[in-house]
Amino acid sequence: MKTENTKAQMRKGVLEYCILAILSKKDSYASDIIQKLKESKLIVVEGTLYPLLTRLKNAGYLTYRWEESTQGPPRKYYELTSPGKDFLSDLDASWQELVDSVDTLNKNL
């Protein structure tokens, strides 16, 4: 089994969580979200990001607003909704449980 495939699947599994975490800090434009993910070495392209944003919006975890831009057309800025903040809080707890479980397993091998 190739390591790259497994790593890609692991990254894919945490992208929604990472997007919500980014938006919990400040409302963001899609390009800003992609840049933050790239800075964290979670390389994502627009074709991956937009379906995730749509899914999160349809679930009621995100909303968006249009803002005029001095450099081109208006931009869509995404922000967390109250249910989105609650969902992120649940994901934070789940993530910590997972990290603790893996750490415990590795220590006991």
C-alpha positions as CSV (number, residue, x, y, z in Angstrom):
1,M,0.0,0.0,0.0
2,K,1.3,3.4,-0.9
3,T,1.9,5.9,1.9
4,E,0.8,8.9,-0.3
5,N,-2.7,7.4,-0.8
6,T,-3.2,6.8,2.9
7,K,-1.9,10.3,3.7
8,A,-4.4,11.8,1.2
9,Q,-7.3,9.9,2.8
10,M,-6.3,11.1,6.2
11,R,-6.1,14.7,5.0
12,K,-9.4,14.3,3.2
13,G,-11.0,13.1,6.4
14,V,-10.1,16.2,8.4
15,L,-10.7,18.9,5.8
16,E,-14.2,19.8,7.0
17,Y,-12.9,20.1,10.6
18,C,-10.0,22.3,9.4
19,I,-12.3,24.6,7.3
20,L,-14.6,25.1,10.3
21,A,-11.5,25.8,12.5
22,I,-10.3,28.4,10.1
23,L,-13.7,30.1,9.9
24,S,-13.9,30.1,13.7
25,K,-11.1,32.6,13.8
26,K,-12.5,35.0,11.2
27,D,-14.9,35.1,8.2
28,S,-13.0,34.2,5.1
29,Y,-13.0,34.2,1.3
30,A,-12.4,30.9,-0.4
31,S,-8.9,31.8,-1.5
32,D,-8.0,32.8,2.0
33,I,-9.2,29.4,3.2
34,I,-7.1,27.6,0.6
35,Q,-4.1,29.7,1.5
36,K,-4.4,28.8,5.2
37,L,-4.8,25.1,4.3
38,K,-1.7,25.3,2.1
39,E,0.3,27.0,4.9
40,S,-0.6,24.0,7.1
41,K,0.5,21.6,4.4
42,L,-3.1,20.5,3.7
43,I,-2.9,21.1,0.0
44,V,-6.4,21.8,-1.4
45,V,-7.7,23.1,-4.8
46,E,-10.8,25.0,-5.4
47,G,-12.5,21.9,-6.9
48,T,-12.2,20.2,-3.5
49,L,-13.0,23.2,-1.3
50,Y,-16.2,24.5,-2.9
51,P,-18.2,21.2,-2.6
52,L,-17.1,21.1,1.1
53,L,-18.2,24.7,1.6
54,T,-21.6,23.9,-0.1
55,R,-22.1,20.8,2.0
56,L,-21.3,22.7,5.3
57,K,-23.6,25.5,4.2
58,N,-26.5,23.1,3.3
59,A,-26.0,21.5,6.7
60,G,-26.6,24.9,8.3
61,Y,-23.0,25.2,9.7
62,L,-22.0,28.1,7.4
63,T,-23.5,31.1,5.9
64,Y,-22.0,33.6,3.5
65,R,-22.3,37.2,2.5
66,W,-21.1,39.1,-0.6
67,E,-18.6,42.0,-0.2
68,E,-17.5,44.4,-2.9
69,S,-13.9,44.0,-3.9
70,T,-11.5,46.7,-5.0
71,Q,-9.9,44.1,-7.3
72,G,-12.6,42.6,-9.4
73,P,-16.0,41.2,-8.7
74,P,-17.7,40.9,-5.3
75,R,-16.3,38.2,-3.0
76,K,-18.3,35.6,-1.1
77,Y,-17.2,35.5,2.6
78,Y,-18.0,32.5,4.6
79,E,-18.8,32.5,8.3
80,L,-19.8,30.0,11.0
81,T,-23.4,29.9,12.2
82,S,-24.3,29.1,15.8
83,P,-25.0,25.5,14.9
84,G,-21.6,25.5,13.1
85,K,-19.9,26.6,16.2
86,D,-21.6,23.9,18.2
87,F,-20.6,21.3,15.5
88,L,-17.0,22.5,15.6
89,S,-17.0,22.2,19.4
90,D,-18.2,18.6,19.0
91,L,-15.5,17.9,16.4
92,D,-12.8,19.5,18.7
93,A,-13.8,16.9,21.4
94,S,-13.8,14.1,18.9
95,W,-10.4,15.1,17.6
96,Q,-8.9,15.1,21.0
97,E,-10.4,11.7,21.8
98,L,-8.9,10.3,18.6
99,V,-5.5,11.8,19.3
100,D,-5.5,10.5,22.9
101,S,-6.6,7.1,21.7
102,V,-3.8,6.9,19.1
103,D,-1.3,8.2,21.6
104,T,-2.4,5.6,24.1
105,L,-2.2,2.8,21.6
106,N,1.3,3.8,20.5
107,K,2.5,4.0,24.1
108,N,1.2,0.6,24.9
109,L,2.7,-1.3,21.9
